[in-house]
Amino acid sequence: MTRFTAADLSPSAYVDGFARASLPPFDEWPDFLFELPELRYPARMNCVAELVDRAVDRGWGARIALMSADERWTYRELQERIDRIAHVLHRDLGLVTGNRVLLRGANCPMMAAAILAVQKAGLIAVPTMPLLRAAELSKIIGKARVDAVLCAGALCAEFDALSVPCPPLLRFGDKESPHGLEARMRAHDAPFTAVDTSADDVCLISFTSGTTGVPKGTMHFHRDVLAICDCFPPHVLRSRIDDVFIGTPPLAFTFGLGGLLLFPLRVGASAVLLEKLTPESLLAAIEQYRATVCFTAPTFYRQMAPLAARFDLSSLTRTVSAGEALPLATREAWRAATSLDMIDGIGATEILHIFISASGPDIRPGATGKPVPGYRACILDEHGIEQGPGVIGRLAVKGPTGCRYLSDPRQRDYVKNGWNLTGDAYEMDDEGYFHYRSRTDDMIISAGYNIAGVEVEEALLRHPAVAECGVVGLPDAERGQLVEAHVVLKPGIEAGEATAHELQEFVKGQIAPYKYPRSVKFRDRLPRTETGKLQRFKLKADPAGQE
């Protein structure tokens, strides 16, 4: 077990020292475990050199790495594109090692290559979801002090509405444009030698919204990227070179980044990257590409189960569910439809990927699983004391990855006595299996997305008709939780379906559309304490407003 100090970090390769200077104080870091031999990485290491360059060196250059609706890239072709982008970043944009590059695009080979090129070039990738709006992007750009942007052409409009200066921006996705990334890439055909980064250099800042709606940047090292590839995939998923990975989570989510890019690259497998998938089109894609491994949220599996009989899913051998709790009914419906036992898992952006799971004969329906090899987990009470079986408490975890927030005092809330506290309430049984019970905070988890109620409230309050509002998550059989807004209208505004619809559409234009309230209730007043604090628990207990 390692409690890091400054002396434990190998010297950084970065000219720009922002990232290392923005790490939390060492006494606020979690304990790290490197008990598995494969997790003892060299002090100097570039994760993309290990994932892509090493794959070509092993003789996998002609194997298919990435596929999309109209492209198939071999490992050698992926390497060449990564190298060209890396040259553009350094030579054309003038970036220096340690600079941050924001990436914005749907799942596609170019988005994947751009992320990997940033890291190979000794820069720090800041992937963002395609659905984020200008206000959300502005916060991320400001907090990470972003130096450049690589963005799909169809998603550039939000950068015109930023509240902060826009960094230099290069578009990708339009091969014919004389000014885009692809045109710049054509001018660079020399190999790019991976920057000799420290294994402890930050290569990824993934943002997640906390319960306050203020984005938190989670900082991950080059060794962290390899660590998640060397824990869950070989020990639980049992990835193979002949696997074809497919799924829905965006590459900007660590669930998608691992499951649809890093994990297949680590073993020489293939990944299918498709955008705007529906349950039906995902099933069709599994049949078309003969996918063997699928990553998506329980919501998709619930919706795919009744459609599965219409498709040839005989290639599919493993299906992974994460992003929200997996209902037992969904697990059973999926097994009835496909004869496959779901691999459930819990991960966190702070810890980078799945740390509790089970597969094959180790699956226990109703339980998430056991700690993935390389990790430890336990249940803590409100005093931080470890509890035995049968007690519901705070889930705590430690392993080769862990929480390091970017200049954020909330680090002290997430890490206690060396443990990462995920914000989930769990119970452990006599066999050591962990069972999900609830969230310990006010985060709403709907269809696999984390949604901060306060952020939705802020969007609603921008509407001229809204006087007050409170947003909560209610249990929902289809989505896990449903975002529900309780609204007090200003005098003279009529409450009704038309106003509710107007507010929903307004929120979609303010923040990412998936965050909008699917239910709107109108109230004469909101329940508050004597000091004026909103009592959200009363909104949940009394959704009709009958106090």
Secondary structure, DSSP 8 states (H G I E B T S, - for coil): -B---GGGS-----S--HHHHTS--GGGS--B---SGGG---SB--HHIIIIIHHIIIIITTSEEEE-SS-EEEHHHHHHHHHHHHHIIIIIS---TT-EEEEE--SSHHHHHHHHHHHHTT-EEEEE-TT--HHHHHHHHHHHT--EEEEEGGGGGGGGG-SS----EEEES-TT-SSSHHHHHTT--S-------BTTSEEEEEEEE-TTS-EEEEEEEHHHHHHHHTSHIIIII---TT-EEEE-S-TTSHHHHIIIIIHHHHHT-EEE--SS--HHHHHHHHHHHT-SEEEE-HHHHHHHGGGGGGS--TT--EEEE-SS---HHHHHHHHHHHS---EEEEE-TTT-SEEEE--GGG--TT--BEE-TT-EEEEE-TTS-EE-TT-EEEEEEEBS----BSS-TTHHHHEETTEEEEEEEEEE-TTS-EEEEEESSS-EEETTEEE-HHHHHHHHHTSTTEEEEEEEEEEETTTEEEEEEEEEE-TT---SHHHHHHHHHHHHHHS-GGGS-SEEEE-SS--B-TTS-B-HHHHHH-TT---
